[in-house]
């Protein structure tokens, strides 16, 4: 190539496209010589690649190409639409998002800004796949479990636990793969900013997908999913984790957080079970519709003084470029101000409903736990 663009770090080995330019522009290319029309479709309405879709142009060899304006740094889902059919990019690795394997691209930040989610020369923990039988769903399920760097070296040491949930259309792989959770935790622990902890990531879908209208949950289904997930976590996941790993198995050493759909699950499960969790985090999420501080979440906010005494951290995070989540976070904050509940509100500058927002949320949230 004559310019200074480089293949994206998320490309399959040896693929030249997509390519990221020094100014943040991205060039995509697809070989489809028989196609009549090809467009690039970024994932989601508020995403860092721009609104799209982007029309692609064909050269004499059958390569369809488009260069988009400078993208927001971070990880972004995308796909091609070839003569009306959704097609993944053969040059990109795929990631589970939008309920399917989907192309994704990492647009790099500056080295200093990205240091916390890049692998560093520090001790590393492990992400382990743990299969278990869930009585609440009557099925085998898989959780991904992060153990901190000294877990195997200190066989008598016990650790606090963060239960960390993904968003809609994703699964238990998302936080480690798209979110780079393990590198974030490795670095924060090594830098002395976060306590060594176990992080458990389970699949938030506890209702068979066939019961979800059109493949995407409506609000009533989300509510049932929140309740079903709480049952799964309390009756199956936490007992399994406490029996399998060396945990500190009390509420003072247990936190729950999640992003988007997972934020709703974290809020519902955490707020209705303060006997189990002392730390609660919502990344790009909102409270249930019709929130009433006197009755919602079993009336947990009815006595703000008691809430403040019992909950060690109530944390809200959002990107400034995701309008719905930004408004929701500020609506919650305003309600908490009015009733006198303590909280932390974090804003990720310039990021949308995407993984860089949630990486930054975890980077701010994790150091506040178990102190």
Kinemage of the C-alpha trace (Angstrom):
@kinemage 1
@onewidth
@group {chain A} dominant
@subgroup {mainchain}
@vectorlist {calphas} color= white
{ca unk a 1} P 0.000 0.000 0.000
{ca unk a 2} L 1.227 3.490 -0.837
{ca unk a 3} L -0.466 5.196 2.101
{ca unk a 4} L 0.191 4.749 5.837
{ca unk a 5} L -2.908 2.692 6.563
{ca unk a 6} L -2.547 -0.646 8.305
{ca unk a 7} L -4.640 -3.812 8.537
{ca unk a 8} L -6.926 -3.721 11.561
{ca unk a 9} L -5.796 -5.744 14.576
{ca unk a 10} L -9.119 -7.598 14.371
{ca unk a 11} L -8.448 -8.936 10.863
{ca unk a 12} L -7.961 -12.633 10.253
{ca unk a 13} L -4.315 -13.519 9.842
{ca unk a 14} L -2.922 -12.191 6.565
{ca unk a 15} L -5.969 -10.132 5.549
{ca unk a 16} L -5.094 -6.697 4.166
{ca unk a 17} L -8.609 -5.255 4.638
{ca unk a 18} L -10.180 -3.547 6.456
{ca unk a 19} L -7.408 -0.979 6.875
{ca unk a 20} L -7.218 1.824 9.432
{ca unk a 21} L -5.665 5.143 8.405
{ca unk a 22} L -3.639 7.349 10.774
{ca unk a 23} L -6.478 9.885 10.946
{ca unk a 24} L -9.037 7.226 11.934
{ca unk a 25} L -10.595 6.707 8.527
{ca unk a 26} L -11.232 3.072 7.679
{ca unk a 27} L -11.183 1.422 4.243
{ca unk a 28} L -13.295 -1.691 3.749
{ca unk a 29} L -13.079 -4.015 0.755
{ca unk a 30} L -15.066 -7.053 -0.366
{ca unk a 31} L -14.456 -9.206 -3.434
{ca unk a 32} L -17.869 -9.906 -4.968
{ca unk a 33} L -17.569 -9.788 -8.774
{ca unk a 34} L -21.132 -10.967 -9.450
{ca unk a 35} L -22.821 -8.561 -6.996
{ca unk a 36} L -24.965 -5.694 -8.245
{ca unk a 37} L -24.952 -3.603 -5.060
{ca unk a 38} L -22.847 -3.761 -1.873
{ca unk a 39} L -23.099 -1.513 1.179
{ca unk a 40} L -21.284 -1.390 4.503
{ca unk a 41} L -23.655 -1.476 7.476
{ca unk a 42} L -22.353 -0.420 10.908
{ca unk a 43} L -24.016 -2.113 13.868
{ca unk a 44} L -26.504 -0.034 15.828
{ca unk a 45} L -27.886 3.456 15.448
{ca unk a 46} L -25.368 5.072 17.817
{ca unk a 47} L -22.043 3.563 16.830
{ca unk a 48} L -18.543 4.876 16.295
{ca unk a 49} L -18.332 4.055 12.581
{ca unk a 50} L -21.025 6.569 11.693
{ca unk a 51} L -24.699 6.222 10.799
{ca unk a 52} L -24.293 4.336 7.525
{ca unk a 53} L -25.118 2.474 5.463
{ca unk a 54} L -22.163 3.358 3.247
{ca unk a 55} L -22.427 2.685 -0.488
{ca unk a 56} L -19.433 0.785 -1.869
{ca unk a 57} L -17.998 1.106 -5.372
{ca unk a 58} L -16.827 -1.735 -7.650
{ca unk a 59} L -13.558 -1.794 -9.572
{ca unk a 60} L -12.805 -3.739 -12.760
{ca unk a 61} L -11.608 -6.793 -10.796
{ca unk a 62} L -14.834 -7.065 -8.779
{ca unk a 63} L -13.568 -5.483 -5.544
{ca unk a 64} L -16.094 -3.316 -3.723
{ca unk a 65} L -14.475 -0.580 -1.633
{ca unk a 66} L -15.444 2.305 0.635
{ca unk a 67} L -13.450 4.585 2.925
{ca unk a 68} L -15.497 6.013 5.769
{ca unk a 69} L -14.838 9.238 7.713
{ca unk a 70} L -12.704 9.091 10.875
{ca unk a 71} L -14.252 6.620 13.306
{ca unk a 72} L -14.475 6.881 17.076
{ca unk a 73} L -11.745 4.705 18.629
{ca unk a 74} L -12.784 1.358 20.033
{ca unk a 75} L -14.488 -1.822 18.930
{ca unk a 76} L -17.346 -1.653 16.425
{ca unk a 77} L -19.625 -4.292 14.891
{ca unk a 78} L -20.367 -4.154 11.155
{ca unk a 79} L -21.383 -6.290 8.184
{ca unk a 80} L -21.936 -6.008 4.446
{ca unk a 81} L -25.265 -6.123 2.619
{ca unk a 82} L -24.718 -7.821 -0.735
{ca unk a 83} L -27.729 -7.585 -3.038
{ca unk a 84} L -29.947 -7.484 0.047
{ca unk a 85} L -28.239 -10.314 1.948
{ca unk a 86} L -26.332 -9.771 5.205
{ca unk a 87} L -22.750 -11.000 4.792
{ca unk a 88} L -19.823 -11.032 7.214
{ca unk a 89} L -16.456 -9.684 6.112
{ca unk a 90} L -14.125 -12.614 5.269
{ca unk a 91} L -11.196 -10.364 6.192
{ca unk a 92} L -12.412 -9.847 9.765
{ca unk a 93} L -12.598 -12.097 12.761
{ca unk a 94} L -16.195 -12.588 13.917
{ca unk a 95} L -17.591 -11.821 17.346
{ca unk a 96} L -20.872 -12.866 18.917
{ca unk a 97} L -23.080 -9.778 18.726
{ca unk a 98} L -26.579 -9.051 17.423
{ca unk a 99} L -27.454 -12.653 18.255
{ca unk a 100} L -25.048 -14.054 15.662
{ca unk a 101} L -21.404 -14.157 14.665
{ca unk a 102} L -20.716 -10.668 13.347
{ca unk a 103} L -17.732 -8.844 11.869
{ca unk a 104} L -15.969 -6.388 14.133
{ca unk a 105} L -13.155 -3.881 13.910
{ca unk a 106} L -10.889 -2.316 16.515
{ca unk a 107} L -10.050 1.306 15.725
{ca unk a 108} L -7.032 2.096 17.898
{ca unk a 109} L -6.777 4.788 20.536
{ca unk a 110} L -3.516 6.445 21.409
{ca unk a 111} L -1.138 4.161 23.294
{ca unk a 112} L -1.439 6.019 26.594
{ca unk a 113} L -5.241 6.126 26.556
{ca unk a 114} L -5.491 2.455 25.583
{ca unk a 115} L -2.843 1.146 27.984
{ca unk a 116} L -5.328 -0.143 30.558
{ca unk a 117} L -7.013 -2.547 28.094
{ca unk a 118} L -3.918 -3.623 26.192
{ca unk a 119} L -1.755 -6.577 27.299
{ca unk a 120} L 1.148 -5.310 29.393
{ca unk a 121} L 4.233 -6.924 30.869
{ca unk a 122} L 2.464 -7.726 34.133
{ca unk a 123} L 1.267 -10.960 35.762
{ca unk a 124} L -1.770 -12.345 33.961
{ca unk a 125} L -4.859 -14.099 35.234
{ca unk a 126} L -6.911 -16.644 33.336
{ca unk a 127} L -10.385 -16.810 31.827
{ca unk a 128} L -11.765 -20.296 32.410
{ca unk a 129} L -14.848 -21.871 30.833
{ca unk a 130} L -16.970 -23.554 33.507
{ca unk a 131} L -19.861 -25.800 32.503
{ca unk a 132} L -22.564 -26.494 35.095
{ca unk a 133} L -26.053 -27.933 35.311
{ca unk a 134} L -28.629 -25.250 36.144
{ca unk a 135} L -31.697 -26.447 38.035
{ca unk a 136} L -33.558 -23.232 37.261
{ca unk a 137} L -33.308 -23.688 33.485
{ca unk a 138} L -33.005 -27.479 33.339
{ca unk a 139} L -30.004 -27.285 31.030
{ca unk a 140} L -26.238 -27.304 30.899
{ca unk a 141} L -24.810 -23.792 30.828
{ca unk a 142} L -21.389 -22.217 30.507
{ca unk a 143} L -19.923 -19.404 32.563
{ca unk a 144} L -16.614 -17.703 31.889
{ca unk a 145} L -14.635 -17.090 35.067
{ca unk a 146} L -11.629 -14.798 35.429
{ca unk a 147} L -9.207 -15.792 38.163
{ca unk a 148} L -6.572 -13.193 39.159
{ca unk a 149} L -2.844 -13.668 38.527
{ca unk a 150} L -1.957 -15.099 41.958
{ca unk a 151} L -4.953 -17.459 42.187
{ca unk a 152} L -3.036 -20.699 41.581
{ca unk a 153} L 0.105 -19.556 43.411
{ca unk a 154} L -1.749 -18.908 46.678
{ca unk a 155} L -3.923 -21.972 47.299
{ca unk a 156} L -5.210 -20.763 50.678
{ca unk a 157} L -6.169 -17.232 49.641
{ca unk a 158} L -9.828 -16.350 49.090
{ca unk a 159} L -11.149 -13.645 46.800
{ca unk a 160} L -14.132 -11.321 46.394
{ca unk a 161} L -16.325 -11.849 43.336
{ca unk a 162} L -17.720 -9.507 40.684
{ca unk a 163} L -20.621 -10.872 38.625
{ca unk a 164} L -20.379 -9.037 35.290
{ca unk a 165} L -23.063 -9.247 32.595
{ca unk a 166} L -23.051 -8.657 28.834
{ca unk a 167} L -25.617 -6.821 26.723
{ca unk a 168} L -28.439 -7.847 24.404
{ca unk a 169} L -27.425 -10.020 21.465
{ca unk a 170} L -24.150 -10.989 23.143
{ca unk a 171} L -23.188 -13.773 25.533
{ca unk a 172} L -20.732 -14.760 28.246
{ca unk a 173} L -17.805 -14.429 25.806
{ca unk a 174} L -18.316 -10.717 25.212
{ca unk a 175} L -16.551 -9.228 28.217
{ca unk a 176} L -13.325 -11.155 27.666
{ca unk a 177} L -13.299 -10.983 23.847
{ca unk a 178} L -14.782 -7.621 22.858
{ca unk a 179} L -14.410 -6.009 26.283
{ca unk a 180} L -10.840 -7.131 27.070
{ca unk a 181} L -11.926 -7.548 30.672
{ca unk a 182} L -9.039 -9.820 31.621
{ca unk a 183} L -6.386 -7.374 30.414
{ca unk a 184} L -8.168 -4.536 32.217
{ca unk a 185} L -8.225 -6.510 35.456
{ca unk a 186} L -4.631 -7.738 35.046
{ca unk a 187} L -3.422 -4.168 34.621
{ca unk a 188} L -5.496 -2.617 37.396
{ca unk a 189} L -4.373 -5.305 39.836
{ca unk a 190} L -0.723 -4.972 38.804
{ca unk a 191} L -0.868 -1.184 39.120
{ca unk a 192} L -2.309 -1.483 42.625
{ca unk a 193} L -5.557 0.191 41.586
{ca unk a 194} L -7.950 -2.741 42.023
{ca unk a 195} L -8.200 -5.543 44.556
{ca unk a 196} L -7.501 -9.021 43.184
{ca unk a 197} L -10.916 -10.514 42.471
{ca unk a 198} L -12.717 -13.278 40.650
{ca unk a 199} L -14.968 -12.103 37.801
{ca unk a 200} L -17.873 -14.315 36.712
{ca unk a 201} L -19.554 -13.794 33.347
{ca unk a 202} L -22.653 -15.832 32.559
{ca unk a 203} L -25.108 -15.787 29.668
{ca unk a 204} L -27.968 -13.408 30.419
{ca unk a 205} L -30.449 -15.339 28.301
{ca unk a 206} L -32.434 -17.641 30.569
{ca unk a 207} L -35.608 -17.770 28.473
{ca unk a 208} L -35.536 -19.879 25.284
{ca unk a 209} L -34.994 -17.644 22.270
{ca unk a 210} L -38.154 -19.047 20.663
{ca unk a 211} L -40.200 -17.152 23.268
{ca unk a 212} L -38.691 -13.809 22.261
{ca unk a 213} L -40.940 -12.096 19.668
{ca unk a 214} L -39.046 -11.477 16.445
{ca unk a 215} L -35.797 -12.548 18.079
{ca unk a 216} L -35.521 -9.338 20.133
{ca unk a 217} L -37.102 -9.029 23.565
{ca unk a 218} L -39.897 -6.542 24.160
{ca unk a 219} L -40.154 -4.795 27.540
{ca unk a 220} L -42.369 -7.462 29.116
{ca unk a 221} L -39.923 -10.134 28.017
{ca unk a 222} L -36.992 -8.129 29.411
{ca unk a 223} L -38.753 -8.034 32.789
{ca unk a 224} L -39.267 -11.802 32.734
{ca unk a 225} L -35.631 -12.213 31.693
{ca unk a 226} L -34.497 -10.093 34.648
{ca unk a 227} L -36.498 -12.197 37.070
{ca unk a 228} L -35.353 -15.474 35.497
{ca unk a 229} L -31.724 -14.361 35.501
{ca unk a 230} L -31.917 -13.373 39.173
{ca unk a 231} L -33.218 -16.854 39.985
{ca unk a 232} L -30.428 -18.457 37.955
{ca unk a 233} L -27.731 -16.380 39.599
{ca unk a 234} L -28.966 -16.848 43.155
{ca unk a 235} L -29.923 -20.507 42.966
{ca unk a 236} L -27.346 -21.909 40.545
{ca unk a 237} L -24.439 -19.660 39.631
{ca unk a 238} L -23.421 -18.243 43.007
{ca unk a 239} L -23.614 -21.636 44.776
{ca unk a 240} L -21.580 -23.201 41.944
{ca unk a 241} L -18.945 -20.458 42.065
{ca unk a 242} L -18.666 -20.574 45.857
{ca unk a 243} L -18.327 -24.366 45.772
{ca unk a 244} L -15.773 -24.396 42.930
{ca unk a 245} L -13.571 -21.363 43.527
{ca unk a 246} L -11.969 -19.909 46.651
{ca unk a 247} L -14.407 -17.080 47.218
{ca unk a 248} L -15.178 -14.797 50.106
{ca unk a 249} L -18.815 -15.822 50.166
{ca unk a 250} L -20.586 -12.925 51.832
{ca unk a 251} L -22.328 -9.813 50.578
{ca unk a 252} L -19.492 -7.489 51.595
{ca unk a 253} L -17.286 -9.314 49.095
{ca unk a 254} L -19.798 -9.668 46.265
{ca unk a 255} L -20.582 -7.166 43.484
{ca unk a 256} L -22.829 -7.207 40.432
{ca unk a 257} L -22.693 -5.050 37.303
{ca unk a 258} L -23.600 -5.246 33.654
{ca unk a 259} L -23.914 -3.324 30.423
{ca unk a 260} L -27.147 -2.374 28.631
{ca unk a 261} L -29.459 -5.399 29.039
{ca unk a 262} L -27.009 -6.698 31.629
{ca unk a 263} L -27.258 -3.383 33.477
{ca unk a 264} L -30.991 -3.958 33.865
{ca unk a 265} L -30.289 -7.445 35.167
{ca unk a 266} L -27.674 -6.131 37.577
{ca unk a 267} L -29.980 -3.414 38.882
{ca unk a 268} L -32.894 -5.785 39.369
{ca unk a 269} L -30.865 -8.592 40.930
{ca unk a 270} L -28.696 -6.365 43.079
{ca unk a 271} L -31.359 -3.965 44.301
{ca unk a 272} L -33.844 -6.699 45.191
{ca unk a 273} L -31.213 -8.820 46.919
{ca unk a 274} L -29.128 -6.561 49.114
{ca unk a 275} L -28.617 -9.542 51.389
{ca unk a 276} L -26.401 -10.897 48.604
{ca unk a 277} L -24.696 -7.851 47.019
{ca unk a 278} L -23.063 -4.768 48.515
{ca unk a 279} L -21.838 -3.230 45.238
{ca unk a 280} L -24.073 -2.535 42.221
{ca unk a 281} L -23.064 -1.080 38.849
{ca unk a 282} L -25.046 -0.059 35.771
{ca unk a 283} L -23.148 0.513 32.508
{ca unk a 284} L -25.329 2.216 29.870
{ca unk a 285} L -28.506 1.024 31.535
{ca unk a 286} L -31.679 2.375 33.055
{ca unk a 287} L -34.199 1.509 35.691
{ca unk a 288} L -37.516 -0.140 34.986
{ca unk a 289} L -40.232 1.938 33.401
{ca unk a 290} L -42.464 3.731 35.881
{ca unk a 291} L -39.751 3.971 38.530
{ca unk a 292} L -41.174 4.932 41.925
{ca unk a 293} L -38.689 5.302 44.830
{ca unk a 294} L -41.371 4.194 47.255
{ca unk a 295} L -42.294 0.930 45.553
{ca unk a 296} L -39.863 -0.051 42.786
{ca unk a 297} L -37.326 -2.807 43.422
{ca unk a 298} L -39.282 -3.953 46.484
{ca unk a 299} L -39.104 -0.444 47.956
{ca unk a 300} L -35.328 -0.558 48.422
{ca unk a 301} L -35.079 3.250 48.137
{ca unk a 302} L -37.901 3.929 50.596
{ca unk a 303} L -35.383 4.484 53.395
{ca unk a 304} L -32.424 6.308 51.794
{ca unk a 305} L -30.402 6.358 55.016
{ca unk a 306} L -30.679 2.594 55.370
{ca unk a 307} L -29.766 2.155 51.700
{ca unk a 308} L -26.689 4.354 52.054
{ca unk a 309} L -25.575 2.441 55.123
{ca unk a 310} L -25.977 -0.958 53.512
{ca unk a 311} L -24.880 -0.392 49.899
{ca unk a 312} L -21.185 0.343 49.650
{ca unk a 313} L -21.342 1.462 46.014
{ca unk a 314} L -24.191 2.381 43.685
{ca unk a 315} L -22.489 3.224 40.381
{ca unk a 316} L -23.879 4.583 37.096
{ca unk a 317} L -21.951 4.924 33.844
{ca unk a 318} L -22.713 6.107 30.321
{ca unk a 319} L -21.090 7.382 27.157
{ca unk a 320} L -21.763 10.990 26.241
{ca unk a 321} L -22.584 9.948 22.640
{ca unk a 322} L -25.325 7.420 23.479
{ca unk a 323} L -28.415 9.627 23.946
{ca unk a 324} L -30.828 7.086 25.457
{ca unk a 325} L -28.405 5.687 28.022
{ca unk a 326} L -27.021 9.149 28.809
{ca unk a 327} L -30.507 10.461 29.527
{ca unk a 328} L -31.367 7.359 31.567
{ca unk a 329} L -28.252 7.681 33.740
{ca unk a 330} L -28.959 11.325 34.442
{ca unk a 331} L -32.615 10.572 35.162
{ca unk a 332} L -31.553 8.000 37.758
{ca unk a 333} L -29.007 10.417 39.217
{ca unk a 334} L -31.627 13.144 39.532
{ca unk a 335} L -34.015 10.761 41.277
{ca unk a 336} L -31.260 9.698 43.672
{ca unk a 337} L -30.415 13.339 44.412
{ca unk a 338} L -34.048 14.059 45.233
{ca unk a 339} L -34.303 11.234 47.770
{ca unk a 340} L -30.765 11.492 49.155
{ca unk a 341} L -29.231 8.234 47.900
{ca unk a 342} L -25.455 8.240 47.392
{ca unk a 343} L -24.185 7.208 43.960
{ca unk a 344} L -21.295 7.659 41.550
{ca unk a 345} L -21.983 8.914 38.009
{ca unk a 346} L -19.307 8.380 35.364
{ca unk a 347} L -19.365 9.710 31.795
{ca unk a 348} L -17.155 8.333 29.018
{ca unk a 349} L -16.399 11.288 26.721
{ca unk a 350} L -17.329 10.909 23.073
{ca unk a 351} L -18.285 7.224 23.092
{ca unk a 352} L -21.580 5.608 22.170
{ca unk a 353} L -23.391 2.347 23.011
{ca unk a 354} L -20.258 0.348 22.332
{ca unk a 355} L -17.429 -1.524 23.979
{ca unk a 356} L -15.058 1.384 24.543
{ca unk a 357} L -17.718 2.958 26.771
{ca unk a 358} L -17.957 -0.267 28.757
{ca unk a 359} L -14.203 -0.806 28.966
{ca unk a 360} L -13.926 2.676 30.439
{ca unk a 361} L -16.822 1.935 32.781
{ca unk a 362} L -15.073 -1.159 34.100
{ca unk a 363} L -11.844 0.768 34.430
{ca unk a 364} L -13.613 3.298 36.685
{ca unk a 365} L -15.863 0.816 38.526
{ca unk a 366} L -13.457 -1.999 39.443
{ca unk a 367} L -11.029 0.103 41.535
{ca unk a 368} L -13.930 1.147 43.787
{ca unk a 369} L -14.792 -2.419 44.773
{ca unk a 370} L -13.932 -4.241 47.976
{ca unk a 371} L -12.095 -1.342 49.567
